[in-house]
Amino acid sequence: MYSKVPPAELEAILLTHPSVQDAAVIGIPDEMSGELPMAFIVKQPGAIITSEMVTRFVAGEVQEFKG
């Protein structure tokens, strides 16, 4: 799903999360899809955020964005 979304678009989505201060997305090799995105996130000071929270947030936003 995310492999078809350009890294810059994923970064823009991540930056709309209130707990994310900065984000960078790169592609990593994947045998099945060729490449998958990997995000590096700087959280806002004092923010509590997990990878699961980020994944759910991005999934919801990508569906709206691409839907």
C-alpha positions in Angstrom: 0.0 0.0 0.0 2.6 2.6 1.1 5.1 1.5 -1.6 3.0 3.4 -4.2 3.0 6.7 -2.2 6.1 8.9 -2.9 8.3 9.6 0.2 7.6 13.3 0.0 3.9 12.7 0.3 4.4 10.4 3.3 6.6 13.0 4.9 3.9 15.6 4.4 1.3 13.3 6.0 3.6 12.6 9.0 4.2 16.3 9.6 0.5 16.8 10.1 0.6 14.6 13.2 0.7 16.8 16.3 3.4 14.7 18.0 5.8 14.8 15.0 8.3 17.6 14.8 10.1 16.4 11.8 10.1 13.4 9.5 12.1 11.9 6.6 11.1 8.9 4.5 13.5 6.7 2.5 13.0 3.6 0.4 14.4 0.3 1.6 14.7 -2.8 -0.6 11.9 -5.4 -0.3 11.9 -8.7 -2.2 8.1 -8.7 -2.8 7.4 -5.1 -3.8 10.8 -3.9 -4.8 10.9 -1.1 -2.2 9.1 -0.1 1.0 9.2 3.2 2.8 10.9 3.7 6.1 10.2 6.8 8.2 12.6 8.5 10.6 10.7 10.7 13.0 11.6 13.4 15.5 8.9 13.7 18.0 7.7 16.9 19.6 9.3 17.6 23.0 7.4 15.7 25.7 5.3 13.8 23.1 4.5 10.2 23.6 4.2 8.4 20.3 4.7 4.7 19.2 5.3 3.2 15.8 1.9 1.6 16.0 0.3 5.0 16.5 2.2 6.4 13.5 1.2 3.4 11.3 -2.5 3.8 12.1 -2.3 7.6 11.5 -0.6 7.3 8.2 -2.9 4.4 7.1 -6.0 6.6 7.7 -4.5 9.6 6.0 -3.2 7.6 2.9 -6.7 6.2 2.4 -8.2 9.7 2.4 -5.4 11.0 0.2 -5.5 8.2 -2.4 -9.2 7.4 -2.1 
